[in-house]
């Protein structure tokens, strides 16, 4: 799985022109593997079908999240186990990709 270098990303964000950043993000997204996207969509589809079936069988509304959350989590987790990436999925953190607040942001909050 290809990862984005946070330092390179931060330099692009700090650039005055957003053109290179948009091109970089578009190319990264377009060339990224879509296996997890497909897995979560299949899990979602199966879970929503289960929700409708249970609703019809019991003639009573069901909370969709009761089925959707496990369906999405299990499909992504199953794919990660299958691809040998479960530890990487479990240990993932977005901290490197979160932009740090600038001093200007602090000044705006005070006003």
N, C-alpha and C positions, 0 to 999 in steps of 0.2 A: 504494500500500500504506500503510495507516494504522499509525503507530508510537505506542508508549506514551511519554508524557513521563516520563523517569526520576525527575524531582524530584517530580512528582505521585504516582508510584508509591511513592517512598520515604516521603512524608508519610502515605500510607495504611498502609504497613507499620508506621510508628512509632505510629500511633493505638492507643489501649488496647483499643478494641473491634474485633474482627475482622469484624463485620457489614458495614460499608461496603467493606472490602477484598474480601471474598468476592463481594459483589454486583458490584463493579467488574470483578473477574477473570472472573466468569461472563458478564457482558454483553460484555466484550471478546472472550472466546473464542467466544461464540455469534454475534457479529456479524462475526467475522473472515472474510476470504475463505478458501474451502476448496480452492482450486486446487492448492496445493502438497501438501496432504494427499492429494488424489485422485491426483496425479501419482506420489507415492512409493508409494502402494498399488498402482497399476497396474504400476509398475516392479517392485515386489516380487512381484506375481502372475506377471508374465512371467518373472522370474528363477527363481522356484520351479518353474514349469513346465519351464523349460530344465534345471534341476537334475534333475528326475525323468526327463525324456527322455534326458539323457546317461547317467544311472544305468541306465536300462533298456537303452539301446543298447550300452553297454560292459560291462554286467553286473558293475559294480563301483561301490561307494559313492563319491560325490563330496563334497568339502567344500562345503556349501551357501553359505558366505560367498564362495566363488570366483565365484558368479553373483549372489548377493544384493547385495553391496556395489556392484558396477558397475551393476546394474539400478536400484538406488535413486538412486545418484549421477547416472547419466546421465538418468534421467527428470526429476529436479528441475532439473538443469542445462539440459536441453533446454527445459523450460517457462520457465525464467528467460530464456534466450536469445530464445525466442518472444515473451515479454512485454516484452523490452527491459530486464530487471532483473538481468542477470547481474553487472554491476559492483557493484550493491547487495548481491547475494547473496555475492559474493566478499569484499567489504570488511566484511561484518557482524561486529560484535563484541558480546559479551554483557557487557563490562566495566561498562557503565552500569547494568545490571540486577542485578549481583551486590551483595548487601548487605555492607557493611563490618563486620568484627568489632568488637564493642564492647569496652570495658575489662573488663566483667564476664566475657566469654569468656576473656580472657587470664588473669584470676584463677583461673578454673576449671581451666585447663590447668596452672597452677603447682601446684595441690594434688594 
